[in-house]
């Protein structure tokens, strides 16, 4: 087995870097490119998508597509906004919670009503 060549199905998700027992695999995200490095050799280069709010690198298109295929339609559309985790938290785009909070606000007019 040639460990210096990544699998043809690599999506640039980073799972291999997390489970490598020797730490020989890592990513180098630079200049809009994710480079997979195994034992010091760049074995794969993939473009990185950028956050639509702040411009920070987020993920590879292959990784986004992999995730999108596994999500229900209503959740997959959220990926089209292409937000990094920080901007997503700042925007607090959580439609389900927003609906619950608005329903709660209608039910209880003041804090004393709780």
N, C-alpha and C positions, 0 to 999 in steps of 0.2 A: 504494500500500500504506500502510495506517495502522499505523505502528509503535508507537503509544501504546496499542493494544489487543492483549492477548496472545491467542494461539491459543485457541480454544474447548476444545482438548484439553489445556490446561495442567494438569500434575499437581503443580506446586510443587516439582520436583526440584532446581532450581538450575542445570541445564545451560546455560541461556541466559546466566546471570550469568558463567559460566566462559568462554564463547566470545565474548561481546560485545567487539569490538575497541576500542570507545571507553570501556567501563566505564559506559555509560549505564543499564544494567540492574542492579538489586540487590534484595536481599530485606531486609525489616525484620520480624524476628520479635519481636513484643511482645504481651503480654497474651493469649497463646494463639492468636494470629492471625498467619499469614504473609502479608505484604503484598508484592506484586510491584510494584516502582517502576521506571518507565521515564522517564528525563529529568525526574525530580522529581514525576511524577504517579503516584499509586497506581492501578494498572490492574486489580488482582486481589487479592482477599482470600480466604484459605482457612484453616480451622481447623487447629491443630497438635495432634497426639497427644502425650501425655506419657509419660515413662519410668515404668514401674510400680514401680521401685525408688526413684529420687531425685526424680521429678517434673519433670525437665528436659524442655523441648520436644524432640521427636525429628523428626517428619516429618508430612506431610499424609496423610490417609487415602487420597487418590488415588494418592500416590506409593507407599505401602505396598501397595495393591492391584495397582499396575502391577508391582512387584517380585514379589509373591506369585504372580502368574499365570505368571511366567517361571521359577520355581524348581520343582525336584522336590518332591513331597509331603512327604518327610521333612525337607526344609530349610524349606519354607514354614511348617510348624507352629512353627518357632522364632520366627517373626515375631509370633505371637500373644502372646508374653511381653511384647512392647513395651518393650524395653530400649534405652537410649541406648548409644552405642559405649563410653563409659567404664564403665558398669555391666556391660555384656556382657563386657568384658575382666576386670573385677574378679571376676566370677562364674566366668570361664574355662569357659563352657559350650561345650565343644568335644567332643561325644560321640565322634567318630572318634578324636581323640587320646587321650581317656580309655580307650577300648577298647585302643588300641595300647599305652599305658603299662601297663594292667593285665596284658595278655598278656606284656609284657616283664618285669614284676615276677614273674610266675609262672615264667618261663623261667630268670631269673637271680635267685637268692636273695640274693646279696651282690654288691657291686661287683667283688670279686675274680673272680667267675665270668664276668665279661664278658671 
